[in-house]
């Protein structure tokens, strides 16, 4: 019992850190024929190792990050100046997923 008391607190901390610092991969049904161009109110700044996506739309936008030779990512970027940093190791393209949020 002392073993559980001693290490359970550490385990909980490690799990919380993992949840906070590793971006969760969202399950997605945004296939290539369902993707749309990014709305004009969304901008992407390409940086070394990824991109910074800024959403100036008044609504949340769901972005599909199509990564060459790797698993794709899907991220939700909050409205009115919401920003998300996406780490990508290689070539990628950004699309909007109208299945989840508006793309206009």
C-alpha positions as CSV (number, residue, x, y, z in Angstrom):
1,X,0.0,0.0,0.0
2,X,2.9,2.4,0.8
3,X,4.2,1.7,-2.7
4,X,1.0,3.0,-4.3
5,X,0.9,6.1,-2.1
6,X,4.5,6.8,-2.9
7,X,4.3,6.5,-6.7
8,X,0.7,7.2,-7.6
9,X,1.2,10.9,-7.2
10,X,4.2,10.8,-9.6
11,X,2.2,8.7,-12.1
12,X,-0.7,11.2,-12.1
13,X,1.8,14.1,-12.7
14,X,3.4,12.3,-15.6
15,X,0.0,11.6,-17.2
16,X,-1.1,15.2,-16.8
17,X,2.2,16.5,-18.4
18,X,1.7,14.1,-21.3
19,X,-1.8,15.3,-21.9
20,X,-0.7,19.0,-21.7
21,X,2.4,18.9,-23.9
22,X,1.6,16.2,-26.5
23,X,-1.0,17.5,-28.9
24,X,-3.8,15.0,-29.1
25,X,-4.5,13.6,-32.5
26,X,-8.2,14.0,-33.2
27,X,-10.0,11.2,-35.0
28,X,-11.1,12.5,-38.3
29,X,-13.3,11.8,-41.2
30,X,-11.9,14.6,-43.5
31,X,-11.0,12.6,-46.5
32,X,-9.3,14.2,-49.5
33,X,-12.6,14.7,-51.4
34,X,-14.2,16.5,-48.4
35,X,-11.4,19.1,-47.9
36,X,-11.7,22.8,-48.8
37,X,-9.2,25.6,-49.2
38,X,-8.5,27.7,-46.0
39,X,-10.9,30.6,-45.6
40,X,-9.5,34.1,-46.3
41,X,-9.6,34.9,-42.6
42,X,-7.2,32.1,-41.7
43,X,-3.5,32.6,-42.2
44,X,-0.5,30.2,-41.9
45,X,3.0,31.2,-41.2
46,X,5.5,28.5,-42.2
47,X,8.3,28.1,-39.7
48,X,11.1,25.7,-39.4
49,X,9.6,22.3,-38.4
50,X,6.0,23.3,-38.8
51,X,3.5,26.1,-39.1
52,X,1.6,28.7,-36.9
53,X,-2.0,28.9,-37.9
54,X,-4.0,32.1,-37.0
55,X,-7.8,32.2,-37.2
56,X,-9.3,35.7,-37.5
57,X,-12.7,34.3,-38.4
58,X,-15.6,34.8,-35.9
59,X,-16.0,31.0,-35.7
60,X,-13.8,28.0,-35.0
61,X,-12.0,26.4,-38.0
62,X,-11.0,22.8,-38.3
63,X,-7.7,22.4,-40.2
64,X,-6.4,19.2,-41.8
65,X,-2.6,19.0,-41.9
66,X,-1.9,16.7,-44.8
67,X,1.7,15.4,-44.1
68,X,3.7,13.7,-46.9
69,X,4.7,10.1,-46.0
70,X,3.2,10.4,-42.5
71,X,0.0,10.4,-40.5
72,X,-2.1,13.5,-41.0
73,X,-3.2,15.7,-38.2
74,X,-6.4,17.6,-37.5
75,X,-6.6,20.7,-35.3
76,X,-9.3,23.1,-34.2
77,X,-8.2,26.7,-34.2
78,X,-10.4,29.0,-32.0
79,X,-12.1,32.1,-33.3
80,X,-11.1,35.8,-33.2
81,X,-7.3,35.6,-33.3
82,X,-6.9,32.0,-32.1
83,X,-3.5,30.5,-32.8
84,X,-2.2,27.0,-33.0
85,X,1.4,25.8,-33.6
86,X,1.6,22.5,-35.5
87,X,4.9,20.6,-35.5
88,X,5.4,18.8,-38.8
89,X,8.5,16.9,-39.9
90,X,8.5,17.3,-43.6
91,X,6.3,18.5,-46.5
92,X,2.7,19.3,-45.7
93,X,-0.4,21.0,-47.0
94,X,-3.2,22.7,-45.0
95,X,-6.9,22.3,-45.8
96,X,-10.2,23.2,-44.1
97,X,-12.6,20.5,-43.0
98,X,-16.2,21.6,-43.5
99,X,-17.5,18.4,-42.0
100,X,-16.6,19.8,-38.5
101,X,-16.8,23.6,-38.8
102,X,-17.5,26.3,-41.3
103,X,-14.9,26.9,-44.1
104,X,-16.4,30.1,-45.7
